[in-house]
Amino acid sequence: MGGGGRLISIHPEQLTFEVELDKPSYCNLKVVNNTEHHVAFKVKTTSPRKYFVRPNASVVQPWDSCTIKVTLQAQKEYSPDVQCKDKFLIQSTRVPPSIDIDEIPADTFNKDGIKVIEELKLGVVYTSPFGHANSEEDYGLTSSVARRSRQSSDDLMVFKSTNIEAMQTVQRLKEETDFTLRQNQQMQRELVHNHFFSSKSVSNIQSRFSFFLSFQVKSVLFNVGPYASVPCFLAYHGNDLEGK
């Protein structure tokens, strides 16, 4: 906005913010004093909670300039309005050279009929990260992309959470399986051990019994064998004698 006889001029003529969710955006305004006098200015906006302005009031030396930094606070979601309706108002007036820049009187910009208070209105334009202005088509595209991006991000978080839980479940089942397997192996070793000693004991008992039985049988045969065999022999031979 050119001088045109005004006290100050502002560059650029509108505020442009590249809007990206959860990130602040910035825009600088240059205030130029077009006169040989000291000029004070003050910045107002229709949405003071959305923007942070520094400095929001100051004094510009004759023919000098200063820069205003406007910060759009991080947005959690895109505005439902296709076009941004926010406005900025910059008031300016002549002030004496002795005025304290850090303590501008509160009534400096009051319209009392004596002072000349000039006002400049600036519009606001939002652009997408793709570099387009916020037309209806671009806004719809940006909103759609943002929604898909946020949905994908949410889905990814759910997937990661589910995957972690599944991995934890698998790990727990593996540990339980390993524990059960170790228990089964221990039980098998104990059974084999017990069976071995049990079989060995039975075998020893059977062996000892067989030896004892054989020994007894031999003892009986040794003790009574000859006496028992004589009658049989005599009986046999007796028959032969009687036959003869």
C-alpha positions in Angstrom: 0.0 0.0 0.0 1.7 3.2 -1.2 2.0 6.4 0.8 -0.6 8.5 -1.1 -0.3 11.3 1.5 -0.7 8.9 4.4 1.4 9.0 7.6 2.6 5.4 7.1 2.5 2.7 4.5 2.4 -1.1 5.0 4.2 -3.8 3.0 2.8 -6.3 2.1 -0.8 -5.2 1.8 -2.2 -8.4 3.2 -1.0 -11.0 5.7 -0.2 -14.4 4.1 0.3 -17.5 6.3 1.3 -21.0 5.2 -0.9 -23.1 7.4 0.2 -26.5 8.5 -1.5 -28.3 11.4 0.2 -28.2 14.8 2.8 -25.7 13.6 2.9 -22.0 14.0 3.1 -19.7 10.9 4.7 -16.3 10.5 4.3 -13.1 8.5 6.3 -9.9 8.7 4.9 -6.4 8.0 7.1 -3.5 7.2 5.8 -0.1 8.5 7.2 2.9 6.7 7.0 6.5 8.0 6.2 8.7 5.0 6.6 12.0 6.9 9.1 14.2 8.7 7.3 13.6 12.0 7.4 11.0 14.6 4.5 8.6 14.0 3.1 6.1 16.5 1.1 3.1 15.4 -0.9 0.3 17.0 -2.0 -3.1 15.7 -5.4 -4.6 16.3 -7.0 -7.8 15.0 -10.5 -9.4 15.0 -9.0 -12.7 16.3 -6.6 -11.7 19.1 -6.4 -15.3 20.4 -5.1 -16.6 17.2 -2.3 -14.2 16.5 0.7 -12.9 18.4 2.0 -9.5 17.3 5.3 -7.9 18.3 5.5 -5.1 18.6 1.8 -4.4 18.7 2.6 -0.6 19.2 5.6 1.6 18.6 6.9 4.8 17.3 8.6 5.2 13.9 11.2 7.9 13.4 10.8 10.3 10.5 11.4 8.6 7.1 12.3 5.5 9.0 10.7 2.0 9.1 10.2 -0.9 11.4 9.1 -4.5 11.1 6.2 -6.2 12.8 6.3 -9.9 13.3 2.8 -11.6 13.3 2.6 -15.2 14.5 -0.4 -17.4 13.7 -0.6 -19.8 16.6 -0.5 -23.6 15.8 -3.8 -24.8 14.6 -5.3 -28.2 15.7 -7.7 -28.3 12.7 -8.5 -26.3 9.6 -11.0 -23.5 9.8 -14.5 -24.5 8.5 -14.5 -21.3 6.5 -13.3 -21.6 2.9 -11.9 -18.0 3.0 -10.2 -16.6 6.1 -12.3 -13.8 7.5 -9.7 -12.4 9.9 -8.8 -8.7 9.6 -6.0 -6.5 11.0 -6.4 -2.8 11.7 -3.3 -0.5 12.0 -3.9 2.9 13.5 -1.3 5.7 13.2 -1.0 9.3 14.4 1.6 12.0 14.9 3.3 12.2 18.2 5.9 14.6 19.8 9.6 13.6 19.5 9.8 13.4 23.2 7.4 10.5 23.5 8.6 7.4 25.2 8.5 4.5 22.8 8.1 1.9 25.6 5.3 3.9 27.3 3.0 5.2 24.7 0.0 6.9 26.5 -3.2 4.9 26.5 -5.2 7.8 25.0 -2.8 8.2 22.0 -5.2 6.6 19.6 -8.4 7.9 21.0 -10.6 9.8 18.4 -11.3 13.0 20.2 -11.8 15.3 17.2 -8.5 17.0 17.5 -6.0 14.4 16.6 -5.8 12.8 13.2 -6.0 9.0 13.5 -5.4 7.1 10.3 -6.5 3.5 9.9 -5.3 0.8 7.5 -7.2 -2.5 7.1 -5.4 -5.6 6.1 -6.9 -9.0 5.0 -5.5 -12.4 5.8 -4.8 -15.2 3.3 -4.0 -18.8 4.3 -2.0 -21.0 1.9 -1.4 -24.7 2.0 2.0 -26.3 2.3 1.7 -27.0 -1.5 2.0 -23.2 -2.2 -1.6 -22.5 -3.2 -3.9 -19.8 -1.8 -6.9 -20.8 0.1 -9.4 -21.0 -2.7 -12.4 -23.3 -2.3 -10.9 -26.0 -4.4 -7.5 -25.8 -2.7 -9.1 -25.7 0.7 -11.1 -28.8 -0.1 -7.9 -30.5 -1.3 -5.9 -29.4 1.6 -8.5 -30.5 4.1 -8.9 -33.8 2.4 -5.2 -34.4 2.4 -5.0 -33.3 6.0 -7.8 -35.6 7.0 -6.2 -38.5 5.2 -2.8 -37.7 6.7 -4.2 -37.5 10.2 -6.3 -40.7 9.7 -3.1 -42.5 8.4 -1.2 -41.2 11.4 -3.9 -42.5 13.7 -4.1 -45.8 11.9 -0.3 -46.1 12.1 -0.4 -45.5 15.9 -3.2 -48.1 16.3 -1.2 -50.6 14.2 2.0 -49.9 16.2 0.1 -50.3 19.5 -1.6 -53.5 18.3 1.7 -54.9 16.9 3.4 -54.2 20.2 0.7 -56.0 22.1 0.8 -58.9 19.7 4.6 -59.2 20.1 4.3 -59.1 23.8 1.6 -61.8 23.7 3.8 -64.0 21.4 6.8 -63.5 23.7 4.7 -64.4 26.8 3.4 -67.5 25.1 6.9 -68.5 24.0 8.2 -68.1 27.5 5.3 -70.2 28.8 5.9 -72.8 26.1 9.6 -73.0 27.0 8.8 -73.3 30.6 6.4 -76.1 30.0 8.9 -77.8 27.7 11.6 -77.6 30.3 9.2 -79.1 32.9 8.3 -82.0 30.6 12.0 -82.7 29.9 12.7 -82.7 33.6 9.8 -85.1 34.2 11.0 -87.3 31.4 14.5 -87.4 32.9 13.1 -88.3 36.4 10.9 -91.0 34.9 13.8 -92.5 33.0 15.9 -92.3 36.1 13.3 -93.9 38.3 12.5 -96.6 35.7 16.2 -97.4 35.3 16.7 -98.0 39.1 13.4 -99.7 39.4 14.2 -102.1 36.5 17.6 -102.7 37.9 16.3 -103.5 41.3 13.7 -106.0 39.9 16.4 -107.6 37.8 18.7 -107.9 40.8 15.9 -109.5 42.8 15.0 -111.9 40.0 18.7 -112.8 39.5 19.2 -113.4 43.2 16.0 -115.4 43.4 17.0 -117.6 40.4 20.4 -118.1 41.8 18.9 -119.1 45.2 16.4 -121.4 43.6 19.0 -123.1 41.5 21.2 -123.4 44.5 18.4 -125.0 46.5 17.5 -127.4 43.7 21.1 -128.5 43.3 21.4 -128.9 47.0 18.3 -131.1 47.0 19.5 -133.1 44.1 22.9 -133.5 45.7 21.5 -134.6 49.0 18.7 -136.9 47.9 19.7 -137.6 44.3 21.7 -140.9 44.9 19.2 -142.3 47.3 16.3 -141.6 45.0 18.0 -143.0 42.0 19.0 -146.4 43.6 15.4 -147.5 44.1 14.6 -146.6 40.5 17.7 -148.5 39.4 16.9 -151.5 41.6 13.3 -151.4 40.5 14.4 -151.5 36.9 16.9 -154.2 37.5 14.5 -156.1 39.7 12.1 -156.3 36.8 14.8 -157.6 34.6 15.7 -160.2 37.2 12.1 -161.3 37.6 11.9 -161.5 33.8 14.8 -163.7 33.7 
